[in-house]
Amino acid sequence: MAEEELIREHAKHALQSLTDKKKRGKERISDFLWEVFIIIVAVNITLWFHNWSEKRQERELEKNFLIGTRNDLGMVKERLGWFDNFQPILDYYDSIWVQMNEHRIDTAFIDANSQYLISTQYFTYDNSRFESFKFSGYLRLIENPKLSEEITRLYTVEFPNRVGADGAIFGDRRNNFTTYIGSKAPIDSSGKMHVSKLLNDPGAKFHLYLQKKFLQEMKSQKQDLRQEVDNVMNLIDKELKNRFNYKEKES
């Protein structure tokens, strides 16, 4: 580097000034100290420049991570919104329960929509950006401690917990359906399952009631998580605007 060559050159001059017999001792020392002074200044300028350059690169890393994470969370928020589509499934359970309690069974409706009893919609998310940033030790670059904490909590606690809960709930739902309904309900030659024939079976009634409660709780949890994601996105927007003068482009 040019800075290192300059320092070496002045170090060479400093040594030469001490051994220059053409100059008096006082003059040699003066020249030597001058060269040392130049070296010290050059070293400090070099260090300052390197620190400034490194800080600038770190700010750019932080900015790009926050922009990318906001985009990732936007997709997560959209996926969580899909769980509003659970309402027809919940309506199906509610309808069955009302029909049983009021003793007016609509067998055509119940059997035609029995696929709702095994419908699933797993929560998924992409954590590659966060994991790469964390693995590289760059989480320290996020200067806002609350923002860093909230992003980390989403990716290390909330999202994994939601994935695990979905796996457990849908796994039990599938197994219980097989036990209480799938293995008992008559299936005609067209492949239609006649769930309506089981509505007096205690096991089937318990399964329908329990799964309705589980799915209601699952939808509520998804809505809560969606709000948490939205809150973190707002924190990121605020940080990008205040520290980087960056505003998300409106689509």
Salt bridges, closest charged atoms under 4 A:
GLU9 OE2 - HIS13 NE2 2.98
ASP31 OD2 - LYS23 NZ 2.57
GLU35 OE1 - HIS10 ND1 2.63
GLU58 OE2 - ARG140 NH1 3.56
GLU62 OE2 - ARG243 NH1 2.62
ASP72 OD2 - ARG129 NE 2.75
ASP84 OD2 - ARG226 NH1 3.92
ASP94 OD1 - LYS212 NZ 2.74
GLU102 OE1 - ARG104 NE 2.58
ASP111 OD2 - HIS194 ND1 3.10
GLU131 OE1 - LYS134 NZ 3.42
GLU143 OE2 - LYS55 NZ 3.23
GLU143 OE1 - ARG243 NH2 3.37
GLU150 OE1 - ARG153 NH2 2.60
GLU158 OE2 - ARG153 NH1 2.98
ASP166 OD1 - ARG162 NE 3.37
ASP166 OD1 - LYS222 NZ 2.84
ASP188 OD2 - HIS194 NE2 2.93
ASP201 OD2 - LYS184 NZ 3.90
GLU228 OE1 - ARG153 NH1 2.84
ASP230 OD1 - LYS77 NZ 2.74
ASP237 OD1 - ARG70 NE 2.42
GLU239 OE2 - ARG243 NH1 3.78
